[in-house]
Amino acid sequence: MSNTSHRRRSPLFRADPVGKQAQEAGLEQSLYSESCPGQDGRRTAPLPQQRPCPAGLRTPGRGRQRPGRRGLPATAFSLGPEQDAASMSWDLLLSLLLACALAYLGVQLVRFVRADGDLTLMWAEWQGRRPEWELSDMVVWVTGASSGIGEELVYQLSKLGASLVLSSRRANELERVKNKCLEISNLKEKDILVLPLDLTDRSSHEAATKTVLQKFGQIDILVNNGGRSQRSLFVETNLDIYKEIMEINFLGTISLTKCVLPHMIERKQGKIVTVSSVMGITGAPLASGYSASKHALHVINLRSHCFEGQASSFEGFFNSLRSELTTYPEITVMVICPGPVQSNIVHNAFTEEISKKIENPGEQDYKMATSRCVRLMLVSMANDLKEAWISEQPYLSFCYIGQYTPTWAWLLIDKLGPRRIDNFKSALDADSSYFRPLKKKSN
């Protein structure tokens, strides 16, 4: 077959080069309706620098994007009105989500700056259960009830209608606290038991527990508040001080808890509340023994075996105890960490020697009011918070930094520690170094 006859049979052969290009691209008349005759016979004006399409086919123009080699329709290269609307909707939604996230972070920052407790506690105070609903008609045993936080705690509990057991070493002070409770509340003599107790005398704790059970028949809440602080440098402190601090703050606390816990297990309900300190989280100069005793209660990492026999790392004694009581969900173990509070804890603090007292504890007015601290404690108890931090700024920030970025906490303590020591040596309150400029020494 000749080459000429093959070309005559081929439907793709055209004399017109424009028609040949259009047929090879497989284009149809409907794709170029903007410059070619329509079905109604009307012709639109050709684009500049373009020739009219012969036989209803468009001439490829200069400077305009040509369709794909497979002849895709023109609508495939542009978004329709519905697609444009959907794209705008997604952009608007993403913008709203970003704005909400920034607003949430801003609100949390404002809350944190103004907070005097951790954010979980602040939320519980705002939206959680009220102490007036949860703690009335309960039997509450408070150690260290003769002064400070313990004294204010029994006052507020008495107003809630709770039956009280007041314990400390000073019986005469307990009687004073009892009489005031009767004055400010509707409690009767039968609702309050004065029970002098020495935490260091562990042999007396079991008998004291039996006395409470004989009086009220139950113990709903044990508040381990008794303890002593410290104001002395380690290099100058007698080792007997550290032994005494551990006896009171740690061993005495767990001894009393061990006597009360079997009763709660038998009833399958109860609350064990231990008052620790923010120094149990971050530590501070002049309080090495005190910080160690509070660390032992809730911050030192120990290895504890759960009931299932699996070993896990938990934070300190009471967090380990909590894991052992998982089969008793109605028994709550809580650790409360107050910061600087207006109380007598500094007046009664240990120094270098057992017999030596602090002569000038310094100003205490800038610290958190004891009534506010106790109110937040009651909120924690009502909402069964496992751990609560109660402190104003900047101590609250120290807690978060110490918890999540301990390296930064160490740097801050190293920087502020010398000021704390200088304040103490200048007969100022040591904690004031975190709140105000260091006062000049008088000549």
Secondary structure, DSSP 4 states (H G I P E B T S, - for coil): --HHHHHHH-TT--SSHHHHHHHHHT--GGGGTTTS--TTS--PPPPTT-PPPGGG-PPPPTTSPPPPTT---GGGGS--HHHHHHHHHHHHHHHHHHHHHHHHHHHHHHHHHH-SB-HHHHHHHHHS--HHHHSTT-EEEEESTTSHHHHHHHHHHHHHT-EEEEE-S-HHHHHHHHHHHHHHSS--GGGEEE----TT-GGGHHHHHHHHHHHHS--SEEEE-----B-S-GGGS-HHHHHHHIIIIIIHHHHHHHHHHHHHHHHT-EEEEEE--GGGTS--TT-HHHHHHHHHHHTSEEEEE-TTS-EEEEEHHHHHHHHHTTT-TTEEEEEEEE-SBSSSTTTT-B-SSTT---S-----TTSBPHHHHHHHHHHHHHTT-SEEEE--TTHHHHHHHHHH-HHHHHHHHHHHHHHHHHHHHTTS-GGGGGTSPPPPPP-
